[in-house]
């Protein structure tokens, strides 16, 4: 823009010494003179705390290989699924997936087809990798909102929504769903407020010729759930309730900012107060650092 007559030119302020101004980006994209982040002054663990961590980690590792022997509830499920729907409720790690895997193996050997549904894309991807290694990549396909691979394979792993959508498509077009068996993993999602209708619709719309295996660790009132399935499908449901503790113990710990591990619970099962120091650290008077409470 042209300057008016007599108007003085406004020059930009120059930087002294050719240096960068505070907060200006460097060529690498970082900020120069960025204020130091407050840090937590964490003391080394005491002998008592170290012993508690040793107890937390004791026995963790890969066990020695042993011959596999199925539990009675697994055998019962395999026998029942030959002629009726089956609902298996058992703690995580007790071998529910083994039941599905063995029935899938039997179906594939007979030239039949199966669908394995999960509520999560991550779990679907994990099962796809697991089953591809078990049955051969050419025999396993995946269907999610993000992935569609080998969709004509005899075993399809996918999200429950995709399976439900296939049921709707078959109903509209007057066709049959191309499967002989479906596994509904994490069947307790039926009780989910936002997504439960998907499991409800999948159960109701699945033709009676297709047997359903429902797996869950947290189904409440399994008998009542089974009676509802019988009512909407018109067939029998065999309930296997393997109550009890987890075969694989869960242990919880907290990893501190200094990478020191603390048990989340004390030896009596209560909250470990040693972890409390990290919940709301107080500012000290030394250069903006944090100190222990």
Order of alpha helices (4+ residues) and beta strands (2+ residues): alpha-alpha-beta-alpha-beta-alpha-beta-beta-beta-alpha-beta-alpha-beta-alpha-beta-beta-beta-beta-beta
